[in-house]
Amino acid sequence: MVLEYKNALAKYFPGEAPDYVSLEGYVAANVLIQGLKRARPQLDTEKLIDVLENTRDFNLGLGAQLSFGRAEHQASHKIWGTAIDENGKYQAIELE
C-alpha cells in the first residue's frame, strides 16, 4: 500500500514529498473505493453504509487487517507512531 501511495503521489503530484497525513488520506480513499466497488450495481448511500459496516478482516496491504461494524467505524486501532525531527521530517517511532 505504501509503495502504491508513493508511486501515485510521484505520478500525479511530482515533487510533492510523501508524508503520513497524505498517506492516511490515500488509505481512507482506498477503503471508500473498495466499498463503492462492493456496493455495485445498487450504489446508494444505504448500500454503501451496509457494505462498509459489514467489512471484516480486509487487507489493504498495511500489515493490519481492517474491520468495520455498526458501532465500529474506526477500521483499525493500530497506531503507527511518528515524530517530526529537527529538520522538519517525519520519522517513524516503534510503539510495540
N, C-alpha and C positions, 0 to 999 in steps of 0.2 A: 504494500500500500504506500509506504513512504517513497519508494522508488517511482511508482506511478505518479505520485504527487509532484515529486521533483521534476520528472520529465514533462508533465503537463504545465508546471509553472515556467519552465525554461521555454517551452513551445509557445505558450500564449502570453507570457509576461517576461520576455527576455530581459535580463539584467536585474530582475527582482530577486532579492535574496530570500531563500526559504526560511520560514520561522514557524514556531509552534502554533501561533494563532491562526495563520492561514492553513496550516495542516489540519487543525481541528475543524475549520470550515470545510475543507476538502472531504474529510471523513463524514461530516454531517450531511453534505450534499450527496455523497455516495450512498449513505443509508436511505435518504429520500429517493434517489434514483431507483434503488433496488425495490423499495416499497411501491413506487409507481409502476415498475415493470410487473411486479407480482399482482397488482390490482387490476391489470388489464383483463379483459376488454371493458369491464364495468368500472371505469375510472370516475369516481366521485369522492367527495370528502369522507363520507361514512365508510366506504370500501377501503380507502387508503388508511384510515384510522384502524379499522378492523385488521387489515393485513399487518400493519406495523405492530399493533398490540399483541398479535399472535406470532411474532417472530421470535424464535428461540434458537440459541446456540449458532448464531450467524457469524461466519468467519469472513472478515474483510481483509485479512492478512495483517492484522495489528498485533498478533500474539496474544489476543484476548478475545474470547467469544462475546458476541453482543446478544442480549435478550431484552425483550420488552414485555409488558403486561398492562392490564387495565390500570393498575396503580403504580406501574414502574415504567417511567418514560426516560430514565437515565441511560439505559442500554448497557453501560459498564460503569463500575465503581473503581476500576483500576486507575491509578494516578501515575502519570509519567512526570516525575519531578524535573523542574528546570530552574535555572537561576541565570541572571544576567551578569556576565563577568565585567571586569574593569574596562574592557574595550566595547561594552555595549552588545556583546554577542551572547546568544542563548547557549547555555551549557546544560547537559543532562546531569541529573542528580539521581543516584541509585537510592530508592526508598525501601527496597525489600531486604 
